[in-house]
Amino acid sequence: MPTTRVAVCQYAIDIDDPAGTLERLRASVAEAADSQPQVIVFPELCTSGYVFHDIAEAQSRSEPVDGPTVQLFRELSLKHHAIVVGGFCERSDGERPFNSAAVVEDGEVLVVYRKTHLWDTEKLIFAAGDEPAPVVDTSVGKIAVMICYDAEFPEMVGSVARRGAQLVIAPSNWPAKHIPPGERSSEVIKAQAFAAVNHVFTLVCDRVGPERGVDWIGASVVCDVEGYPVAGPAEGKAVVLVANLDLDGALVKNVSANNDAFSDRRPNLY
Amino acid sequence: MPTTRVAVCQYAIDIDDPAGTLERLRASVAEAADSQPQVIVFPELCTSGYVFHDIAEAQSRSEPVDGPTVQLFRELSLKHHAIVVGGFCERSDGERPFNSAAVVEDGEVLVVYRKTHLWDTEKLIFAAGDEPAPVVDTSVGKIAVMICYDAEFPEMVGSVARRGAQLVIAPSNWPAKHIPPGERSSEVIKAQAFAAVNHVFTLVCDRVGPERGVDWIGASVVCDVEGYPVAGPAEGKAVVLVANLDLDGALVKNVSANNDAFSDRRPNLY
């Protein structure tokens, strides 16, 4: 059974310490490299940080696709023979930047996706993308990418699954919130549920902090096609999660002898 | 803050012991009544049992809406001043019966719903309904009803939520399956996730067994609008779960200062 090894790099990001952030990203990759993963994932806005004061600050940190962050993804993909997925603050022609993510393989950018569901004050900072989440062919199979809050919409995950995605990757920044004792955060629960619903693998790369007074859940997770975690959820600390996934398992949609996760849907009733 | 008390009656159903099944249903109601609930919920096919040998056997156990099971719901609704929701095997004009559920209040049938997503060998026994899951006005608020596998389709729960449902009730029979140690079953995870996605309360009334060699998860659960269990998940034993729900909480869809669970959706991207 061919397996795909994925590494999820959950590290501390600080908008007021770009050099330290980059150093922690690199240390995280070095740790991941020990496992020789075929896929390396970074968080949302993985070099810039998240808690921008205003549009002007976000624009000042924004980069074109040929800027230093995606260039770093290209170098790392070549050095580690791995697909690299991560988020960056993308410069736009307009007033506001995009909250974007790139998928890079063999030094080439396969796709850039611009977040379409903006969370809270992101709506005051970023322009929302207007294109569906992409599903890209890679050497390990079909990978979809979306960003953080995007992945909390079941139709969003369902859409990429029905377009053939085997692994749905969501670079994320999950702000801390009240979670009842003993419970997993509802974000993790959604990642589990949407994996099970669509019989796909889901992978969330969260981050830790703190950053300008905001704390983070730090609950990166990798879920199998039945919705059970195979790595994580992480527990709020910097960590590299590694998991071996049989991505062929996501090509089969039978959920019982007589059921199929896709053809059982009855869209005219919804 | 007005609260609605719900009671979830998870008891042993046995297709080969209808009298005993009815006795356990009644004992469960008696226990529930101590809490003076405004809503009492029974499982799917709560008097007939589930593991039918064939269509003929299911037809022989089927009942019209004015048959004994829904009549019992009517009596119990009057006696306990409660809304009663439960599943029954509904006689049809055709060859196959329906796997149905009724919502009853004040001795009156508010709605009968016929399961639209049939699980596994149900496809060999039942006719599937062709109507969307209903949302009904009750004395406690708007209640939606669907049955077991129906509730595993996020669009199904989303649909009733957008039609105003505050509490989504799913009488269920969850067959046992492999669940990794320490994990909740993926069915529970979906009930949690879809509550959080739609900012509604979800309630699953499961059953226990065994029945003709089939075991059951027995994981009835009531989830709040953030997706966290407020009662259950039950642990495979007969039990009455009781929870107090502020159903007004499901009327508000703000999930942050700048986010709304419904208007944030971008259906043209899915």
Interface residues (C-beta under 8 A of the other chain):
Chain A: T116 H117 W119 D120 T121 K123 L124 D130 E131 P132 A133 Y149 E152 F153 P154 E155 M156 G158 S159 I179 P180 E183 S186 I189 K190 Q192 A193 F194 A196 V197 E226 G227 Y228 P229 S256 A257 N258 N259 D264 R265 R266 P267 L269 Y270
Chain B: T116 H117 W119 D120 T121 K123 L124 D130 E131 P132 A133 Y149 E152 F153 P154 E155 M156 G158 S159 I179 P180 E183 S186 I189 K190 Q192 A193 F194 A196 V197 E226 G227 Y228 P229 S256 A257 N258 N259 D264 R265 R266 P267 L269 Y270
